[in-house]
Every structure is written in C-alpha cells, then in structure tokens.
Amino acid sequence: EQFIDVEGLGLALHRDLVQYAELEVLLHQVMRHRADDDLSTVVLVDPFQTAREVHVVAQDRVVDALVGAHVTNDNLSRVDAETGAELLTVDAPKLSGTLDRMITDEDVKTEVDAIYLPPFYHAEVGTARRLAEIYAHPGGVRVTPLGLTERIENATGIAYDEIQMEAILTAVQSKILILTGGPGTGKTTTTLGIITAFKEEGARILLAAPTGRAAKRLAETTGMEARTIHRLLEVSAGAEGAGRFERDAANPLDADVIIIDEMSMVDLYLMHALLSAITVGTRLIMVGDMNQLPSVGPGSILRDIIQSRCIRVVRLTTIFRQASESDIVLNAHRINRGEPVPLDNKSRDFFFLRRQDVNVIISVVIRLVREKMPGYVHAQPYD
C-alpha cells in the first residue's frame, strides 16, 4: 500500500505491481526484514534494494512494472543509459552511474551491447557453449550413406524428394541438425526417414516435443514413444514447490539420437536444461518452423540458432499435394512471404467471419465446434 504514496510511483505503478502473484510475498518479506524502516523511503532511495534482498526473479518483475509505468526516479536502472534515460525520463549520467553500480554488484551481466539478469545470461552462455561442444565432438552412431535412399524408401514406402533426402543424409552425418520448413513441406515424413536410417544401425532414439499435444502427434506419425521434454528430463517437485530435472550433466539421457519436434516453442531455460542432459556423443536433431508458435518463456532459440549459421540447417520448401489442397497451408506461406490473403470465404478450410458483438462471437464459435468442424476434421466436439 505504501507504494501508492511514493512520489514518482503512484497509482499506475501500484496497479501494475499488484498483478504479480509473488508481490505480496515480496512485500511481506521486506516488511519483516525492515520493520523499523519506512518502506516508502527505502523504495524512493533505491527501488532495487528491496527486490535484491528477496530474489532476482522478484527484482525482474518489479523492474518490468516500473519500466511499464514510466517512473521518474534517479535511481531506476535496468536498461542501457540512452534507452533507459529516454524511457524513464531521467538524466543519462545518473542512470549510467546506477547501471555501473549494478554491474559491479553483479545484479546484472553485460556482454557486447546486451544487459542480462544473471539467470538469463548463464542460461544463454551455457546453451551456446554446450551446442558448440556437442557439435564439435566427432563421436556418435554411424550410418552407411551408400544406398541409403533406396533402403529408406523401401522401409517407409515413401518417395522422398531431393531436399528431403538431403536432410536424411545430413542428419546421419552431422552431430546436430536443424530440419525446418513451412507447413506442408514434409518435415514429419522426413523425420520418419531419419528415424528409419538410425534404426537400421540399432541406435537408441528418444523423441520429445515441448507440449503434450505435439508429443502425441509425434508418436502417432512415427509409431514410437514420444514424450514432452519435461517428462524426458524427469521433472520432479523440488524444495518449496520449485520444479527440478532429474536428468542433467550428472545423470544424462541414455541415447544415441535425440529428436525434438516443434522447436519454435522451446524456451531458453528448457533448452539449457535439455543440452545439460545430453552427452557429447549424442546426435541431436531439431525440427521446427521459426515462423510458427514461439515459446512462452524467454528466448527465441530456433530462430537464433538458424540465424547464427553455426549449425547445419536443411530447409524444406516443396508444398506437397495433400498440403497444397489446403488454403490454411497456402495462406500461411503467403503471410510469410508478405503477400495478401484472400478473405472471400470461398475456401473449403479457411474462413474469415466478421462479428462485432461478443455474445454473437461466442455463439458462432460454439456452433462451429459442435456442428460444422467435427465432420470436417473427423473428431468429436470435445476432442
């Protein structure tokens, strides 16, 4: 409550702060430690002093709220001097001095032109380092490339195009591969070919995806067990409800090949945990489209790795016949190319229904789910 009375903070900041679930815990802990102090004075003098005493995550949340409220206070810092001074309407030298102090106190980490909170910094550096270690290690299960095309096509009954076969050959010869491409370009069937190639050599293969739905679909299309990444890493409840992974550098995953689908949804922390549990002798295949759903957590892992040009990437481009009959797929590619999308509702699977009233929108959605869509997608309304 005392935040409301602090000059420069006010009601706008208070409204933003109370949105955070942990703020009440933060305030109670601060009040217990500083029962003899005026909290308003503490916050006004150094808004980060309270947060630092509790937890770096709480600091990050308070900072985000302060920045969002455009607070004017000489001691606020989080971003670089120029951007921060403009955003917070404070003097750049004062902000720069505060930032220097935070760097000295290791409240933030810096590298080149970036400023990190320590957990994000260590996760990002650790991810890059581990990728480099796995990529450079010469070991791993070996597949004979001679005659592989015929063997894979005979085993799967699929006629692969040139780029798909390139992806399969690259996968069996690389420590790390990214298989990417837009919707309908055959990522799933290519993944099946990669699995078939490694199965020939008796490789131990693990399949995983970020979500339960993605893992279920991967299992259905490959005929193998697929788990969420959290289940793969054997997540368990830790102290005070915080989750931890049983699989890590000390207890790594037992696999020759690990294939991760829907990589666009993998965030920085999960990627760091995954790589920590992979031995340098394991081959890692990452499958996904960086233009599809991004991760909820921090980081743009798939996009950043692709754009780094440090890891082998095979990009599928051909839209296959079945997918080319879907306007959903075709329009997705149009959007990625920056082309206009027809909204004439003459499609068999892509429609734009313009409704303004909330109740009408709800009614239309319910009717579509109950009556229109089940027959088209061959599913029940509650599936």
N, C-alpha and C positions, 0 to 999 in steps of 0.2 A: 504494500500500500504506500510506503514511503517513497517509492519511485515517482508517484504522481506529483509530489511536491518539489522534486528537484528541478531547478531552473535549467532549461535546455532539454529536458527529457519529456515530462508532461504526459498527458493522456494518450497521445498517439503511441508513444513508446510502451506505456503500460498495457495498452490494448494488444500490441504485438507480442510483448513478453508473456502474457498470460496464456497465449496459445500453446506454449511449450509445456509438455506434460511434466518435465523434470524441474520446472522453475520453482514450484512450491517446495520441493526437496532442497533445491539450491538455497532459497531464502531462509528456510528453517535452519539449515546447517550454518549459514553465515550468521544468522541471529544468535545461535548458540555460542559460536566462537567469538562473537563481538557483542556480547550483551551489554558491555559498558560503553559502546561507541554509538554514535548517531549514524545509522546506515545511510541516511541521505548525504552526510558529509563524506563518508567513505566512497560512495558511488560518484559523487561530484568530483572528488580529488583524483580518483583513479578507478574508473568503472571496471577495469580488468582485475583489480586487486581481489575483489570478492570471488570472481569466477576462478581465478588461479588457485585459490585456496580449496576449491571443491573438486573440479575435474575439467580437463581440457575440452571435453565434449560440451559441457555446460558453457564454457567460455565461448566456444564457437557459436552456440545458439544465441547467447546474449549479444555477441558481436553482430550476427546476422540481423537481429531485431533492431539493434542500434543503427546499423547502416541503413536498414529499410526505413527507419523513421527520420533519416537525415538530421541526426542530432548534432548540435553545435557545441562542442566541448573541446578544450585544448588538449586533453589527454587521450582522446579517442584515436586508436590506430588499428589497422587490420590490413589495409591495402597499401600500395606504394604511395609515396608522398604526393605526387602530382594528381593521380586519380583520387586518392583519399581526400586531399585538400579540396578538390573541386566538388566531390560528392558530399562531403561533410561540412563544407563552407568554413574551413579552419585555415590558419596560416600554414603553408607548406613546411617552413623550417621547424615549427613546433611539432608538426605531425612526423616529420622526418626524424627528429630527435627521439620521440617516443618509440618510433619503429626501431631505431638503432638500439634503444634500451631493451626492447622485446627480443631482438636478435641476440644481444649479449646474454640475456637471461634465458635464452633458448625457449622462449614462449612461441617463437616461430622459426622456421627454417627457410633459408634462401638458396636459390641456385639459378644462375644466369639472371633472367628477368622475372622469375617466379617467386612467390612467397607462399609458404605452406604452413599449415598447422602440423606439428611433428608426426602424428599418426599417418596423415596422408603422404607426407614426404617419405617416411620409411617404407610404406607400402609400395609407393611408386618406384623408388630406387630398388627395392628388393625384387619387384616384379621384373624390371628391366635386367637386373643382374642375373636372375635365375633363368630368364629366357635365353640370355647370351650363353650361360653355362650349358644348358641343355642343347642348344643349337650347335655349339662348338664340339660337343663330345662325339667321338667317332663311333661309339658302340651302337648296339641295337639289333633287333631281329632283322635278318636279311631275307629278301625275296628275290628269286631269279627273274630278271626282267624279260629274258628271251622267251618269246612265245606267250607272254602274259596276256596279251589281248585275246587270243583265241581261248585260253584257259578260263578267263573271267567271263567271256560271253557265253561259253558253253555251260559254265556253272550257274550263271544267273538267268540265262535266256534273254538277255538284254543286249541290243546292238548299240554300243556306245559311240558317240561322235568323236571327232579328233580331239577336241579340247577336254572332254570328259576322260578320255583315255590318257591324255597328258597328265591330268590331275591324279589318276590312279598310279601311273608310273612315277610321278614326282613324289607322291605320298610314301611309296615303298622305298624310296631312295633318300628321303630327307628326314632329319630329326624332328623338325617342326614344319608344318604346312598349314596355310590358311586356304580353305576352299570357300570361295564366295561367288555371289551372283544374285541377280534379282529373282523374284518369284517365277516359278515355272521353268527355270533353266536347268533343272535336273540335279540339284545338289543332293537330294535324298538317294536317287538311283546311283549317283557317283559314289556316295558314301558306302552304299551296299557293295559296290565293286571293290572299294578299298578294303572293306572288311573281308570280303572273299579272298582277296590276294593274301592278306596276312593269315587267314585261317589255313591256307594251304601249307604254311610253314609251322602250324601248331602254335601260333602266337597267343599269348594271354591278352585278351582285348576287354577293355572296360568302356562302356558307353554312358554318357551323362548329359544332362541339359539343365539350365537354370531353374526351370519350373516343372511341376508335376505333369502338366498337360503336355509340354514339349517332350518330356521323358517318355510319357505313354505313347505318343505318336512315333518317337524314335524306335521304341520297342516293337510297335506294330509293323513298321516298314522294314525292319531289319530281321525280325524273328529272334532277337536276342534280348536279354535283360538290359534295361536302361534305367538309371536312377537319377534323381536330382543330384546336383553337385554337393549339396549339404548332406544327403544320405551317403554319397560316395565317400565323403570325408568323415563320416560318422560323427555328426554333430551331437553334442550332449549338453545338458544343462550344467553350467559352472556355478561358481560362487555368486550369490545374490542374483540368481536368475540369468546371468550373462552366459551366452552360448559359447562353446569352445569345440574345436575339432580334435577328435582322437587321432586322425591321420595327419601327420606332419613330418618334418625332417627326421625326427627320431623314430617315427613309425610310418614309413612311406607306403604308398599304394603298391601292391604286388601286380605289376602289369608290364607287358612288352609294348602295348599300344593303348593310348587313351584318346578317345574321340569325344569331343564336346560339341554338341549341336546348339543352335540359336545363340551364338557367341555375342551377338549385339547386346543381349540382356545381362551379360556378366559384368559386375562392377569391380572396382579396384581392389577392395578388401577380399572379395571372393576369389579373384584371380590370384592374388598374392598367396592366399591360403592353399589354393589348388597347386600352384607351382612349388610351394614349400613341401608338398607331399609327393612330388614326382621325382624319381631318381633320374640322374643324368643319362642313364642308358635307355630310358623310355622314349618312344616316339609319341609326339603329340600332334593330333590333327584337330584343327579348329574350323568349324563350319558355321557360316552365318552370312547375313547381309547387313552391312553397316547402315543401310537406309531403312531398316525395319526397326521394331521396338527397341529403344535404348534401355540401358539399365536404370533402375530406380535409384540405386546408390550412386556415389561419386565415381567419376571416371568414364572415359569413352574408349574402352580397351581395344575392341576390334578395329575401330576406325584409326586409332593412334598407331597400332601395330602395322596395319596396312600402309598407312601414310609414311611410316618410318623407312620403308623399303629395306629393312634389315632381315626380314623373314620371307621365305618363299611363299608366293601368292599365286593361285590359279583362279582366274575369274571366268565363270561360265556365262555365255552371252546368248546362246540359242534358246528361243522360247519354243518348247516342243508342242506338237499338235494338240494334245488334250488341253494344255495350258493356254494355247493360243485361241481356244474357243471361249475362254473366259474373259469378259471385259474387266473383271476385277484385276486380273494379271496384266492385261494390256494397259489399263489406265494407271496402274502402279508404275509401269515403265514410262508412260507419258509424263507422269508427275516428276519422276527422277530426271527426265530429260528437259523439264521446264516447259512442256507442251500443254496446251489447254485440254481439258477433259470434257467430252460431250455430256450434257445433263438433260438430254431429251427424253429419258426414260423409255427408250426403245430397246434397251438391252434386256437380256434374259437373266442377268445376275447382278447388274449394277444400276442402282436407282438413287435419285435424289428427291426426297419427299419434303417439300417445304411446308412446315406447320409453325404457327406462331404461339398458339395457346398451350400452356404447359399440360393441362388436362387432356387436350387433344393428342399431344405428342405421346403421353403415357398410354392412351387408348390405342393409338396406331401401333406402338411397339408391342403391346400385349397381343393385339390381333395378328401381327406378323409372326410372332413367336408361336402362337397357338395354332394358327390356321394356314398361313402361307408357307413358312420356311420348313416345317418338318418334312413335308413331301419332297421338297427340292433337295434337301441335304441328307435325306434318309435317316432322320433321327427323331426322337421324341421331344416334346417341348421342354422337358426338364433335364435333358441331356446336356 
